[in-house]
Amino acid sequence: MDASADSSHSDDNNDRPTDGRAGSSDEWWVEFRELLDEETDWPTTYTFKFITPQDGLEELKEIFEGHPASEEDLKVRSSSKGNYVSVTARLRMNSSDEVLDVYDRAYEIDDVIAL
């Protein structure tokens, strides 16, 4: 991805959550993107981990659609009381923007936590 495409896209993400879920400022997201781009050869398989209330599971799974993954690349474990589930998804990502988009969409689900 060239720098001009990256900088134009970053303007699209000014509404990224900054309420402390994964980072507390826009600067955190900028640094996270830079780290992903510095340390990752795209495309790659990226591992996402989330905890969500049981009723958010299907909505979370919908986010993963469109990213190649096999059954063994999606693991769901229920909490001891069954109120929460942990989800580990190994998804094929083409860029840091795709990774950040998954996080953006996940944060739209009530009470989701990224690990």
Biopython code that builds the backbone (N, CA, C, O; Angstrom):
import numpy as np
from Bio.PDB.StructureBuilder import StructureBuilder

atoms = [
    (1, "MET", "N", (0.861, -1.163, 0.000)),
    (1, "MET", "CA", (0.000, 0.000, 0.000)),
    (1, "MET", "C", (0.903, 1.220, 0.000)),
    (1, "MET", "O", (1.860, 1.275, 0.772)),
    (2, "ASP", "N", (0.619, 2.199, -0.850)),
    (2, "ASP", "CA", (1.458, 3.395, -0.865)),
    (2, "ASP", "C", (1.014, 4.370, 0.217)),
    (2, "ASP", "O", (-0.093, 4.274, 0.747)),
    (3, "ALA", "N", (1.890, 5.298, 0.528)),
    (3, "ALA", "CA", (1.639, 6.223, 1.641)),
    (3, "ALA", "C", (0.417, 7.090, 1.404)),
    (3, "ALA", "O", (-0.305, 7.412, 2.348)),
    (4, "SER", "N", (0.174, 7.473, 0.156)),
    (4, "SER", "CA", (-0.977, 8.340, -0.099)),
    (4, "SER", "C", (-2.284, 7.613, 0.179)),
    (4, "SER", "O", (-3.223, 8.209, 0.706)),
    (5, "ALA", "N", (-2.356, 6.328, -0.171)),
    (5, "ALA", "CA", (-3.574, 5.576, 0.111)),
    (5, "ALA", "C", (-3.761, 5.424, 1.612)),
    (5, "ALA", "O", (-4.883, 5.503, 2.115)),
    (6, "ASP", "N", (-2.659, 5.206, 2.331)),
    (6, "ASP", "CA", (-2.745, 5.040, 3.771)),
    (6, "ASP", "C", (-3.205, 6.317, 4.457)),
    (6, "ASP", "O", (-4.059, 6.271, 5.342)),
    (7, "SER", "N", (-2.653, 7.449, 4.061)),
    (7, "SER", "CA", (-3.019, 8.698, 4.727)),
    (7, "SER", "C", (-4.452, 9.095, 4.422)),
    (7, "SER", "O", (-5.126, 9.666, 5.280)),
    (8, "SER", "N", (-4.929, 8.809, 3.226)),
    (8, "SER", "CA", (-6.310, 9.164, 2.928)),
    (8, "SER", "C", (-7.270, 8.286, 3.707)),
    (8, "SER", "O", (-8.349, 8.733, 4.095)),
    (9, "HIS", "N", (-6.882, 7.027, 3.941)),
    (9, "HIS", "CA", (-7.766, 6.146, 4.691)),
    (9, "HIS", "C", (-7.803, 6.520, 6.165)),
    (9, "HIS", "O", (-8.838, 6.376, 6.816)),
    (10, "SER", "N", (-6.694, 6.994, 6.691)),
    (10, "SER", "CA", (-6.672, 7.316, 8.114)),
    (10, "SER", "C", (-7.700, 8.388, 8.458)),
    (10, "SER", "O", (-8.214, 8.408, 9.577)),
    (11, "ASP", "N", (-8.008, 9.274, 7.524)),
    (11, "ASP", "CA", (-9.037, 10.276, 7.767)),
    (11, "ASP", "C", (-10.411, 9.639, 7.918)),
    (11, "ASP", "O", (-11.284, 10.192, 8.588)),
    (12, "ASP", "N", (-10.609, 8.459, 7.287)),
    (12, "ASP", "CA", (-11.886, 7.780, 7.372)),
    (12, "ASP", "C", (-12.130, 7.198, 8.757)),
    (12, "ASP", "O", (-13.268, 6.872, 9.097)),
    (13, "ASN", "N", (-11.083, 7.063, 9.558)),
    (13, "ASN", "CA", (-11.207, 6.396, 10.844)),
    (13, "ASN", "C", (-11.146, 7.357, 12.018)),
    (13, "ASN", "O", (-10.810, 6.944, 13.128)),
    (14, "ASN", "N", (-11.460, 8.621, 11.803)),
    (14, "ASN", "CA", (-11.420, 9.582, 12.893)),
    (14, "ASN", "C", (-12.452, 9.286, 13.967)),
    (14, "ASN", "O", (-12.350, 9.806, 15.078)),
    (15, "ASP", "N", (-13.452, 8.455, 13.653)),
    (15, "ASP", "CA", (-14.467, 8.140, 14.641)),
    (15, "ASP", "C", (-14.169, 6.836, 15.371)),
    (15, "ASP", "O", (-15.044, 6.295, 16.046)),
    (16, "ARG", "N", (-12.944, 6.324, 15.246)),
    (16, "ARG", "CA", (-12.557, 5.096, 15.935)),
    (16, "ARG", "C", (-12.782, 5.286, 17.433)),
    (16, "ARG", "O", (-12.499, 6.361, 17.962)),
    (17, "PRO", "N", (-13.284, 4.266, 18.125)),
    (17, "PRO", "CA", (-13.579, 4.412, 19.548)),
    (17, "PRO", "C", (-12.349, 4.828, 20.331)),
    (17, "PRO", "O", (-11.263, 4.285, 20.130)),
    (18, "THR", "N", (-12.518, 5.786, 21.218)),
    (18, "THR", "CA", (-11.399, 6.240, 22.040)),
    (18, "THR", "C", (-11.791, 6.248, 23.507)),
    (18, "THR", "O", (-11.256, 7.027, 24.296)),
    (19, "ASP", "N", (-12.726, 5.379, 23.872)),
    (19, "ASP", "CA", (-13.208, 5.390, 25.251)),
    (19, "ASP", "C", (-12.510, 4.363, 26.129)),
    (19, "ASP", "O", (-13.060, 3.945, 27.148)),
    (20, "GLY", "N", (-11.316, 3.955, 25.751)),
    (20, "GLY", "CA", (-10.545, 3.075, 26.605)),
    (20, "GLY", "C", (-10.708, 1.600, 26.325)),
    (20, "GLY", "O", (-10.125, 0.778, 27.032)),
    (21, "ARG", "N", (-11.477, 1.237, 25.324)),
    (21, "ARG", "CA", (-11.664, -0.188, 25.073)),
    (21, "ARG", "C", (-10.354, -0.847, 24.677)),
    (21, "ARG", "O", (-9.914, -1.788, 25.338)),
    (22, "ALA", "N", (-9.730, -0.375, 23.624)),
    (22, "ALA", "CA", (-8.442, -0.948, 23.236)),
    (22, "ALA", "C", (-7.354, 0.089, 23.334)),
    (22, "ALA", "O", (-6.185, -0.258, 23.505)),
    (23, "GLY", "N", (-7.693, 1.308, 23.233)),
    (23, "GLY", "CA", (-6.747, 2.400, 23.340)),
    (23, "GLY", "C", (-7.506, 3.629, 23.755)),
    (23, "GLY", "O", (-8.711, 3.735, 23.527)),
    (24, "SER", "N", (-6.810, 4.550, 24.359)),
    (24, "SER", "CA", (-7.539, 5.678, 24.916)),
    (24, "SER", "C", (-7.456, 6.926, 24.061)),
    (24, "SER", "O", (-7.967, 7.973, 24.457)),
    (25, "SER", "N", (-6.827, 6.844, 22.900)),
    (25, "SER", "CA", (-6.718, 8.043, 22.079)),
    (25, "SER", "C", (-6.558, 7.663, 20.615)),
    (25, "SER", "O", (-6.223, 6.528, 20.275)),
    (26, "ASP", "N", (-6.807, 8.647, 19.760)),
    (26, "ASP", "CA", (-6.572, 8.432, 18.336)),
    (26, "ASP", "C", (-5.106, 8.118, 18.088)),
    (26, "ASP", "O", (-4.772, 7.351, 17.185)),
    (27, "GLU", "N", (-4.236, 8.711, 18.891)),
    (27, "GLU", "CA", (-2.799, 8.466, 18.738)),
    (27, "GLU", "C", (-2.476, 6.984, 18.933)),
    (27, "GLU", "O", (-1.609, 6.444, 18.245)),
    (28, "TRP", "N", (-3.167, 6.324, 19.863)),
    (28, "TRP", "CA", (-2.950, 4.896, 20.097)),
    (28, "TRP", "C", (-3.219, 4.106, 18.825)),
    (28, "TRP", "O", (-2.447, 3.220, 18.458)),
    (29, "TRP", "N", (-4.333, 4.437, 18.146)),
    (29, "TRP", "CA", (-4.695, 3.716, 16.924)),
    (29, "TRP", "C", (-3.684, 3.976, 15.810)),
    (29, "TRP", "O", (-3.347, 3.067, 15.051)),
    (30, "VAL", "N", (-3.200, 5.208, 15.710)),
    (30, "VAL", "CA", (-2.191, 5.535, 14.696)),
    (30, "VAL", "C", (-0.930, 4.716, 14.954)),
    (30, "VAL", "O", (-0.355, 4.141, 14.030)),
    (31, "GLU", "N", (-0.507, 4.666, 16.210)),
    (31, "GLU", "CA", (0.693, 3.900, 16.557)),
    (31, "GLU", "C", (0.483, 2.406, 16.337)),
    (31, "GLU", "O", (1.398, 1.709, 15.899)),
    (32, "PHE", "N", (-0.710, 1.913, 16.637)),
    (32, "PHE", "CA", (-1.008, 0.502, 16.415)),
    (32, "PHE", "C", (-0.925, 0.167, 14.926)),
    (32, "PHE", "O", (-0.346, -0.851, 14.548)),
    (33, "ARG", "N", (-1.503, 1.023, 14.084)),
    (33, "ARG", "CA", (-1.445, 0.804, 12.637)),
    (33, "ARG", "C", (0.007, 0.799, 12.163)),
    (33, "ARG", "O", (0.412, -0.071, 11.391)),
    (34, "GLU", "N", (0.784, 1.770, 12.627)),
    (34, "GLU", "CA", (2.186, 1.848, 12.225)),
    (34, "GLU", "C", (2.940, 0.591, 12.649)),
    (34, "GLU", "O", (3.746, 0.064, 11.881)),
    (35, "LEU", "N", (2.685, 0.109, 13.858)),
    (35, "LEU", "CA", (3.334, -1.103, 14.340)),
    (35, "LEU", "C", (2.948, -2.308, 13.487)),
    (35, "LEU", "O", (3.802, -3.116, 13.122)),
    (36, "LEU", "N", (1.671, -2.424, 13.173)),
    (36, "LEU", "CA", (1.227, -3.517, 12.306)),
    (36, "LEU", "C", (1.950, -3.476, 10.968)),
    (36, "LEU", "O", (2.412, -4.506, 10.478)),
    (37, "ASP", "N", (2.049, -2.293, 10.377)),
    (37, "ASP", "CA", (2.687, -2.174, 9.069)),
    (37, "ASP", "C", (4.188, -2.427, 9.129)),
    (37, "ASP", "O", (4.766, -2.972, 8.189)),
    (38, "GLU", "N", (4.818, -2.033, 10.227)),
    (38, "GLU", "CA", (6.260, -2.250, 10.370)),
    (38, "GLU", "C", (6.593, -3.720, 10.611)),
    (38, "GLU", "O", (7.613, -4.210, 10.125)),
    (39, "GLU", "N", (5.753, -4.419, 11.348)),
    (39, "GLU", "CA", (6.075, -5.769, 11.805)),
    (39, "GLU", "C", (5.412, -6.885, 10.999)),
    (39, "GLU", "O", (5.677, -8.060, 11.250)),
    (40, "THR", "N", (4.566, -6.545, 10.048)),
    (40, "THR", "CA", (3.771, -7.562, 9.366)),
    (40, "THR", "C", (4.004, -7.526, 7.869)),
    (40, "THR", "O", (4.037, -6.460, 7.253)),
    (41, "ASP", "N", (4.166, -8.709, 7.294)),
    (41, "ASP", "CA", (4.205, -8.850, 5.840)),
    (41, "ASP", "C", (2.794, -9.223, 5.395)),
    (41, "ASP", "O", (2.297, -10.305, 5.707)),
    (42, "TRP", "N", (2.158, -8.310, 4.660)),
    (42, "TRP", "CA", (0.777, -8.521, 4.210)),
    (42, "TRP", "C", (0.780, -9.239, 2.880)),
    (42, "TRP", "O", (1.683, -9.017, 2.074)),
    (43, "PRO", "N", (-0.196, -10.092, 2.620)),
    (43, "PRO", "CA", (-1.268, -10.548, 3.511)),
    (43, "PRO", "C", (-0.722, -11.531, 4.549)),
    (43, "PRO", "O", (0.351, -12.111, 4.384)),
    (44, "THR", "N", (-1.491, -11.696, 5.615)),
    (44, "THR", "CA", (-1.087, -12.587, 6.702)),
    (44, "THR", "C", (-2.319, -13.131, 7.413)),
    (44, "THR", "O", (-3.433, -12.646, 7.219)),
    (45, "THR", "N", (-2.096, -14.137, 8.230)),
    (45, "THR", "CA", (-3.150, -14.621, 9.109)),
    (45, "THR", "C", (-2.994, -13.894, 10.434)),
    (45, "THR", "O", (-1.938, -13.966, 11.063)),
    (46, "TYR", "N", (-4.036, -13.197, 10.861)),
    (46, "TYR", "CA", (-4.011, -12.389, 12.079)),
    (46, "TYR", "C", (-4.961, -13.020, 13.095)),
    (46, "TYR", "O", (-6.074, -13.415, 12.750)),
    (47, "THR", "N", (-4.524, -13.110, 14.331)),
    (47, "THR", "CA", (-5.342, -13.704, 15.384)),
    (47, "THR", "C", (-6.042, -12.617, 16.196)),
    (47, "THR", "O", (-5.402, -11.743, 16.781)),
    (48, "PHE", "N", (-7.362, -12.695, 16.215)),
    (48, "PHE", "CA", (-8.202, -11.800, 17.013)),
    (48, "PHE", "C", (-8.734, -12.585, 18.204)),
    (48, "PHE", "O", (-9.060, -13.765, 18.080)),
    (49, "LYS", "N", (-8.821, -11.929, 19.355)),
    (49, "LYS", "CA", (-9.421, -12.548, 20.533)),
    (49, "LYS", "C", (-10.389, -11.548, 21.155)),
    (49, "LYS", "O", (-10.049, -10.391, 21.406)),
    (50, "PHE", "N", (-11.598, -12.030, 21.392)),
    (50, "PHE", "CA", (-12.639, -11.192, 21.972)),
    (50, "PHE", "C", (-13.369, -11.954, 23.066)),
    (50, "PHE", "O", (-13.419, -13.184, 23.057)),
    (51, "ILE", "N", (-13.928, -11.214, 24.000)),
    (51, "ILE", "CA", (-14.890, -11.746, 24.963)),
    (51, "ILE", "C", (-16.163, -10.942, 24.761)),
    (51, "ILE", "O", (-16.133, -9.716, 24.662)),
    (52, "THR", "N", (-17.279, -11.654, 24.701)),
    (52, "THR", "CA", (-18.560, -10.988, 24.481)),
    (52, "THR", "C", (-19.648, -11.714, 25.261)),
    (52, "THR", "O", (-19.534, -12.915, 25.507)),
    (53, "PRO", "N", (-20.696, -11.005, 25.651)),
    (53, "PRO", "CA", (-21.838, -11.716, 26.223)),
    (53, "PRO", "C", (-22.358, -12.729, 25.198)),
    (53, "PRO", "O", (-22.215, -12.529, 23.992)),
    (54, "GLN", "N", (-22.950, -13.792, 25.677)),
    (54, "GLN", "CA", (-23.446, -14.859, 24.802)),
    (54, "GLN", "C", (-24.297, -14.303, 23.663)),
    (54, "GLN", "O", (-24.195, -14.776, 22.531)),
    (55, "ASP", "N", (-25.136, -13.305, 23.947)),
    (55, "ASP", "CA", (-26.035, -12.789, 22.912)),
    (55, "ASP", "C", (-25.321, -11.943, 21.857)),
    (55, "ASP", "O", (-25.958, -11.531, 20.888)),
    (56, "GLY", "N", (-24.033, -11.672, 22.009)),
    (56, "GLY", "CA", (-23.274, -10.942, 20.994)),
    (56, "GLY", "C", (-22.482, -11.837, 20.064)),
    (56, "GLY", "O", (-21.824, -11.352, 19.143)),
    (57, "LEU", "N", (-22.538, -13.158, 20.298)),
    (57, "LEU", "CA", (-21.712, -14.090, 19.526)),
    (57, "LEU", "C", (-22.020, -14.062, 18.034)),
    (57, "LEU", "O", (-21.103, -13.948, 17.221)),
    (58, "GLU", "N", (-23.273, -14.161, 17.667)),
    (58, "GLU", "CA", (-23.614, -14.207, 16.239)),
    (58, "GLU", "C", (-23.214, -12.919, 15.536)),
    (58, "GLU", "O", (-22.727, -12.949, 14.406)),
    (59, "GLU", "N", (-23.418, -11.795, 16.197)),
    (59, "GLU", "CA", (-23.033, -10.509, 15.616)),
    (59, "GLU", "C", (-21.518, -10.444, 15.424)),
    (59, "GLU", "O", (-21.040, -9.920, 14.417)),
    (60, "LEU", "N", (-20.773, -10.969, 16.376)),
    (60, "LEU", "CA", (-19.317, -10.997, 16.260)),
    (60, "LEU", "C", (-18.886, -11.907, 15.114)),
    (60, "LEU", "O", (-17.981, -11.556, 14.356)),
    (61, "LYS", "N", (-19.518, -13.065, 14.977)),
    (61, "LYS", "CA", (-19.188, -13.987, 13.881)),
    (61, "LYS", "C", (-19.438, -13.347, 12.518)),
    (61, "LYS", "O", (-18.701, -13.606, 11.567)),
    (62, "GLU", "N", (-20.476, -12.512, 12.417)),
    (62, "GLU", "CA", (-20.777, -11.844, 11.150)),
    (62, "GLU", "C", (-19.625, -10.962, 10.692)),
    (62, "GLU", "O", (-19.401, -10.802, 9.492)),
    (63, "ILE", "N", (-18.899, -10.392, 11.638)),
    (63, "ILE", "CA", (-17.760, -9.544, 11.292)),
    (63, "ILE", "C", (-16.697, -10.347, 10.558)),
    (63, "ILE", "O", (-16.008, -9.822, 9.683)),
    (64, "PHE", "N", (-16.563, -11.626, 10.916)),
    (64, "PHE", "CA", (-15.519, -12.459, 10.339)),
    (64, "PHE", "C", (-15.854, -12.949, 8.936)),
    (64, "PHE", "O", (-14.968, -13.424, 8.225)),
    (65, "GLU", "N", (-17.106, -12.844, 8.526)),
    (65, "GLU", "CA", (-17.498, -13.280, 7.185)),
    (65, "GLU", "C", (-16.727, -12.482, 6.143)),
    (65, "GLU", "O", (-16.497, -11.285, 6.316)),
    (66, "GLY", "N", (-16.335, -13.133, 5.082)),
    (66, "GLY", "CA", (-15.585, -12.459, 4.030)),
    (66, "GLY", "C", (-14.084, -12.556, 4.211)),
    (66, "GLY", "O", (-13.319, -12.112, 3.355)),
    (67, "HIS", "N", (-13.658, -13.139, 5.332)),
    (67, "HIS", "CA", (-12.233, -13.365, 5.562)),
    (67, "HIS", "C", (-12.031, -14.873, 5.639)),
    (67, "HIS", "O", (-12.591, -15.529, 6.517)),
    (68, "PRO", "N", (-11.233, -15.430, 4.725)),
    (68, "PRO", "CA", (-11.054, -16.881, 4.690)),
    (68, "PRO", "C", (-10.645, -17.440, 6.056)),
    (68, "PRO", "O", (-9.657, -17.011, 6.652)),
    (69, "ALA", "N", (-11.417, -18.388, 6.525)),
    (69, "ALA", "CA", (-11.114, -19.062, 7.785)),
    (69, "ALA", "C", (-11.784, -20.429, 7.759)),
    (69, "ALA", "O", (-12.891, -20.584, 7.243)),
    (70, "SER", "N", (-11.111, -21.398, 8.312)),
    (70, "SER", "CA", (-11.701, -22.731, 8.404)),
    (70, "SER", "C", (-12.329, -22.894, 9.785)),
    (70, "SER", "O", (-12.196, -22.023, 10.645)),
    (71, "GLU", "N", (-13.007, -24.008, 9.985)),
    (71, "GLU", "CA", (-13.641, -24.267, 11.280)),
    (71, "GLU", "C", (-12.622, -24.231, 12.411)),
    (71, "GLU", "O", (-12.903, -23.713, 13.491)),
    (72, "GLU", "N", (-11.431, -24.785, 12.159)),
    (72, "GLU", "CA", (-10.427, -24.791, 13.223)),
    (72, "GLU", "C", (-9.811, -23.415, 13.450)),
    (72, "GLU", "O", (-9.090, -23.219, 14.428)),
    (73, "ASP", "N", (-10.082, -22.460, 12.562)),
    (73, "ASP", "CA", (-9.583, -21.098, 12.727)),
    (73, "ASP", "C", (-10.534, -20.219, 13.534)),
    (73, "ASP", "O", (-10.247, -19.045, 13.765)),
    (74, "LEU", "N", (-11.651, -20.774, 13.958)),
    (74, "LEU", "CA", (-12.610, -20.043, 14.787)),
    (74, "LEU", "C", (-12.938, -20.899, 16.005)),
    (74, "LEU", "O", (-13.582, -21.942, 15.893)),
    (75, "LYS", "N", (-12.488, -20.446, 17.158)),
    (75, "LYS", "CA", (-12.717, -21.193, 18.395)),
    (75, "LYS", "C", (-13.593, -20.363, 19.331)),
    (75, "LYS", "O", (-13.338, -19.182, 19.564)),
    (76, "VAL", "N", (-14.629, -21.009, 19.860)),
    (76, "VAL", "CA", (-15.561, -20.354, 20.770)),
    (76, "VAL", "C", (-15.621, -21.181, 22.050)),
    (76, "VAL", "O", (-15.843, -22.391, 22.012)),
    (77, "ARG", "N", (-15.421, -20.516, 23.177)),
    (77, "ARG", "CA", (-15.490, -21.187, 24.476)),
    (77, "ARG", "C", (-16.427, -20.400, 25.379)),
    (77, "ARG", "O", (-16.329, -19.177, 25.488)),
    (78, "SER", "N", (-17.330, -21.117, 26.020)),
    (78, "SER", "CA", (-18.278, -20.480, 26.939)),
    (78, "SER", "C", (-17.667, -20.360, 28.325)),
    (78, "SER", "O", (-16.846, -21.181, 28.732)),
    (79, "SER", "N", (-18.083, -19.319, 29.045)),
    (79, "SER", "CA", (-17.670, -19.167, 30.439)),
    (79, "SER", "C", (-18.346, -20.251, 31.276)),
    (79, "SER", "O", (-19.258, -20.927, 30.800)),
    (80, "SER", "N", (-17.909, -20.413, 32.496)),
    (80, "SER", "CA", (-18.438, -21.488, 33.349)),
    (80, "SER", "C", (-19.950, -21.373, 33.557)),
    (80, "SER", "O", (-20.636, -22.390, 33.655)),
    (81, "LYS", "N", (-20.468, -20.164, 33.625)),
    (81, "LYS", "CA", (-21.913, -19.978, 33.799)),
    (81, "LYS", "C", (-22.643, -19.807, 32.469)),
    (81, "LYS", "O", (-23.873, -19.750, 32.439)),
    (82, "GLY", "N", (-21.894, -19.725, 31.373)),
    (82, "GLY", "CA", (-22.510, -19.607, 30.062)),
    (82, "GLY", "C", (-22.978, -18.220, 29.692)),
    (82, "GLY", "O", (-23.645, -18.045, 28.672)),
    (83, "ASN", "N", (-22.643, -17.229, 30.498)),
    (83, "ASN", "CA", (-23.083, -15.865, 30.199)),
    (83, "ASN", "C", (-22.211, -15.187, 29.152)),
    (83, "ASN", "O", (-22.677, -14.314, 28.420)),
    (84, "TYR", "N", (-20.957, -15.583, 29.081)),
    (84, "TYR", "CA", (-19.992, -14.969, 28.169)),
    (84, "TYR", "C", (-19.327, -16.039, 27.323)),
    (84, "TYR", "O", (-19.302, -17.216, 27.684)),
    (85, "VAL", "N", (-18.792, -15.609, 26.195)),
    (85, "VAL", "CA", (-17.998, -16.500, 25.353)),
    (85, "VAL", "C", (-16.699, -15.802, 24.989)),
    (85, "VAL", "O", (-16.654, -14.585, 24.811)),
    (86, "SER", "N", (-15.653, -16.594, 24.883)),
    (86, "SER", "CA", (-14.405, -16.071, 24.334)),
    (86, "SER", "C", (-14.311, -16.590, 22.909)),
    (86, "SER", "O", (-14.627, -17.746, 22.629)),
    (87, "VAL", "N", (-13.877, -15.728, 22.029)),
    (87, "VAL", "CA", (-13.796, -16.061, 20.611)),
    (87, "VAL", "C", (-12.378, -15.782, 20.137)),
    (87, "VAL", "O", (-11.857, -14.680, 20.307)),
    (88, "THR", "N", (-11.765, -16.793, 19.541)),
    (88, "THR", "CA", (-10.464, -16.636, 18.906)),
    (88, "THR", "C", (-10.667, -16.912, 17.426)),
    (88, "THR", "O", (-11.159, -17.975, 17.046)),
    (89, "ALA", "N", (-10.289, -15.960, 16.601)),
    (89, "ALA", "CA", (-10.467, -16.098, 15.155)),
    (89, "ALA", "C", (-9.148, -15.816, 14.454)),
    (89, "ALA", "O", (-8.549, -14.756, 14.638)),
    (90, "ARG", "N", (-8.705, -16.767, 13.656)),
    (90, "ARG", "CA", (-7.509, -16.579, 12.830)),
    (90, "ARG", "C", (-8.006, -16.281, 11.417)),
    (90, "ARG", "O", (-8.512, -17.162, 10.722)),
    (91, "LEU", "N", (-7.850, -15.021, 11.008)),
    (91, "LEU", "CA", (-8.419, -14.559, 9.745)),
    (91, "LEU", "C", (-7.334, -14.082, 8.800)),
    (91, "LEU", "O", (-6.302, -13.565, 9.228)),
    (92, "ARG", "N", (-7.576, -14.258, 7.525)),
    (92, "ARG", "CA", (-6.663, -13.776, 6.490)),
    (92, "ARG", "C", (-6.902, -12.284, 6.305)),
    (92, "ARG", "O", (-8.002, -11.866, 5.943)),
    (93, "MET", "N", (-5.877, -11.487, 6.552)),
    (93, "MET", "CA", (-5.957, -10.034, 6.440)),
    (93, "MET", "C", (-4.973, -9.556, 5.382)),
    (93, "MET", "O", (-3.856, -10.063, 5.281)),
    (94, "ASN", "N", (-5.402, -8.570, 4.592)),
    (94, "ASN", "CA", (-4.564, -8.028, 3.525)),
    (94, "ASN", "C", (-3.837, -6.753, 3.908)),
    (94, "ASN", "O", (-2.910, -6.338, 3.212)),
    (95, "SER", "N", (-4.245, -6.121, 5.011)),
    (95, "SER", "CA", (-3.625, -4.849, 5.392)),
    (95, "SER", "C", (-3.981, -4.507, 6.833)),
    (95, "SER", "O", (-4.880, -5.101, 7.428)),
    (96, "SER", "N", (-3.259, -3.539, 7.374)),
    (96, "SER", "CA", (-3.574, -3.055, 8.722)),
    (96, "SER", "C", (-4.966, -2.427, 8.748)),
    (96, "SER", "O", (-5.656, -2.496, 9.765)),
    (97, "ASP", "N", (-5.377, -1.822, 7.650)),
    (97, "ASP", "CA", (-6.715, -1.222, 7.598)),
    (97, "ASP", "C", (-7.798, -2.276, 7.806)),
    (97, "ASP", "O", (-8.799, -2.014, 8.472)),
    (98, "GLU", "N", (-7.603, -3.472, 7.236)),
    (98, "GLU", "CA", (-8.580, -4.541, 7.442)),
    (98, "GLU", "C", (-8.618, -4.978, 8.902)),
    (98, "GLU", "O", (-9.692, -5.235, 9.445)),
    (99, "VAL", "N", (-7.460, -5.062, 9.536)),
    (99, "VAL", "CA", (-7.403, -5.426, 10.954)),
    (99, "VAL", "C", (-8.161, -4.394, 11.784)),
    (99, "VAL", "O", (-8.988, -4.750, 12.624)),
    (100, "LEU", "N", (-7.878, -3.122, 11.548)),
    (100, "LEU", "CA", (-8.535, -2.066, 12.317)),
    (100, "LEU", "C", (-10.032, -2.031, 12.052)),
    (100, "LEU", "O", (-10.811, -1.690, 12.943)),
    (101, "ASP", "N", (-10.441, -2.379, 10.839)),
    (101, "ASP", "CA", (-11.867, -2.422, 10.527)),
    (101, "ASP", "C", (-12.575, -3.490, 11.360)),
    (101, "ASP", "O", (-13.692, -3.270, 11.830)),
    (102, "VAL", "N", (-11.933, -4.644, 11.546)),
    (102, "VAL", "CA", (-12.536, -5.689, 12.383)),
    (102, "VAL", "C", (-12.726, -5.169, 13.804)),
    (102, "VAL", "O", (-13.787, -5.354, 14.401)),
    (103, "TYR", "N", (-11.696, -4.518, 14.343)),
    (103, "TYR", "CA", (-11.832, -3.953, 15.694)),
    (103, "TYR", "C", (-12.927, -2.889, 15.744)),
    (103, "TYR", "O", (-13.722, -2.863, 16.684)),
    (104, "ASP", "N", (-12.975, -2.011, 14.739)),
    (104, "ASP", "CA", (-14.018, -0.975, 14.697)),
    (104, "ASP", "C", (-15.408, -1.600, 14.760)),
    (104, "ASP", "O", (-16.264, -1.168, 15.531)),
    (105, "ARG", "N", (-15.614, -2.618, 13.941)),
    (105, "ARG", "CA", (-16.928, -3.259, 13.890)),
    (105, "ARG", "C", (-17.239, -4.004, 15.180)),
    (105, "ARG", "O", (-18.382, -4.010, 15.639)),
    (106, "ALA", "N", (-16.225, -4.632, 15.764)),
    (106, "ALA", "CA", (-16.442, -5.364, 17.021)),
    (106, "ALA", "C", (-16.860, -4.417, 18.134)),
    (106, "ALA", "O", (-17.698, -4.768, 18.964)),
    (107, "TYR", "N", (-16.286, -3.223, 18.160)),
    (107, "TYR", "CA", (-16.608, -2.274, 19.225)),
    (107, "TYR", "C", (-18.016, -1.712, 19.108)),
    (107, "TYR", "O", (-18.478, -1.018, 20.013)),
    (108, "GLU", "N", (-18.702, -1.998, 18.015)),
    (108, "GLU", "CA", (-20.101, -1.603, 17.886)),
    (108, "GLU", "C", (-21.019, -2.558, 18.649)),
    (108, "GLU", "O", (-22.193, -2.256, 18.865)),
    (109, "ILE", "N", (-20.485, -3.709, 19.056)),
    (109, "ILE", "CA", (-21.256, -4.696, 19.813)),
    (109, "ILE", "C", (-21.176, -4.329, 21.294)),
    (109, "ILE", "O", (-20.092, -4.086, 21.824)),
    (110, "ASP", "N", (-22.321, -4.291, 21.948)),
    (110, "ASP", "CA", (-22.355, -3.935, 23.370)),
    (110, "ASP", "C", (-21.508, -4.892, 24.197)),
    (110, "ASP", "O", (-21.611, -6.111, 24.058)),
    (111, "ASP", "N", (-20.673, -4.327, 25.055)),
    (111, "ASP", "CA", (-19.895, -5.060, 26.059)),
    (111, "ASP", "C", (-18.842, -6.005, 25.494)),
    (111, "ASP", "O", (-18.396, -6.907, 26.203)),
    (112, "VAL", "N", (-18.432, -5.830, 24.246)),
    (112, "VAL", "CA", (-17.359, -6.667, 23.707)),
    (112, "VAL", "C", (-16.024, -6.161, 24.249)),
    (112, "VAL", "O", (-15.832, -4.960, 24.441)),
    (113, "ILE", "N", (-15.113, -7.089, 24.489)),
    (113, "ILE", "CA", (-13.772, -6.760, 24.963)),
    (113, "ILE", "C", (-12.778, -7.415, 24.020)),
    (113, "ILE", "O", (-12.886, -8.606, 23.728)),
    (114, "ALA", "N", (-11.814, -6.647, 23.547)),
    (114, "ALA", "CA", (-10.735, -7.200, 22.726)),
    (114, "ALA", "C", (-9.565, -7.524, 23.635)),
    (114, "ALA", "O", (-9.235, -6.759, 24.540)),
    (115, "LEU", "N", (-8.948, -8.654, 23.387)),
    (115, "LEU", "CA", (-7.777, -9.051, 24.179)),
    (115, "LEU", "C", (-6.519, -8.946, 23.345)),
    (115, "LEU", "O", (-5.428, -9.238, 23.834)),
]
sb = StructureBuilder()
sb.init_structure("model")
sb.init_model(0)
sb.init_chain("A")
sb.init_seg("    ")
for serial, (resi, resn, name, xyz) in enumerate(atoms, 1):
    if name == "N":
        sb.init_residue(resn, " ", resi, " ")
    sb.init_atom(name, np.array(xyz, "f"), 0.0, 1.0, " ", f" {name:<3s}", serial, name[0])
structure = sb.get_structure()
